[in-house]
Amino acid sequence: MPGDNCVERQLFGGAISTCFPLRFQDVSDVRQVPDHQEAYVDPARDESVIIELLDSKHDVGDNGSAVWFLQDLATEQIAEGTTIIEQSGVFTADGIRYRNSTAIMTTAVGEMKISKGRQGPEAQNHVKVYVANLRLKEVGTDVLITAYEPFVINPLSESANSVGAGVTVPAVQSGCTPMSEVFRLVVANFKVHDWNLFAA
């Protein structure tokens, strides 16, 4: 789609790269983002992509780890009505190898009602959340890739100012790549260039 092509993005100072459309802007240009996180947003659609580097959750089994992280996000954001729509089994991410070890991954998709920032429950938006957990066990890191796609914007949400309240216009009608495909691109093109990023 013109103007919405997949563009390679350098993350964490170039130690990692992946690919997603140019309409997503770097949040750190606007506000502080934690060092372990890269966040991009399309303000016109209130869609976002977040990549986080977390210490390995050794007590969380590989099978269903993405679902665990999705539910953890829901708890953290005081979400309501969380539903898991789909989840994958464990598969190997063959393009991501450290020494002789290949990364493994699970994915999950859910729906939940969450508020923006410090807004209360009366301003919750209905959001689809895509999660991939990439487990880099050799370097003690769980990579979490999360994509947010609001599909009903609450009139009380601050998002209503930029996106408009009510049911959001489907991405395809707006000439945008759908979030399901954006998420797939981010996951499929994820590469580690400098493993020193994970040095303790």
Secondary structure as UniProt FT lines:
FT   TURN            2..3
FT   STRAND          6..11
FT   HELIX           12..14
FT   STRAND          16..21
FT   TURN            22..23
FT   STRAND          25..26
FT   HELIX           27..29
FT   TURN            35..36
FT   STRAND          37..42
FT   TURN            43..46
FT   STRAND          47..55
FT   TURN            58..59
FT   TURN            63..64
FT   HELIX           65..76
FT   TURN            77..78
FT   STRAND          80..87
FT   STRAND          91..98
FT   TURN            99..100
FT   STRAND          101..114
FT   TURN            117..118
FT   HELIX           121..123
FT   STRAND          125..136
FT   HELIX           137..139
FT   STRAND          141..153
FT   TURN            155..156
FT   HELIX           159..163
FT   STRAND          166..167
FT   HELIX           171..174
FT   HELIX           179..188
FT   STRAND          191..192
FT   HELIX           195..198
//
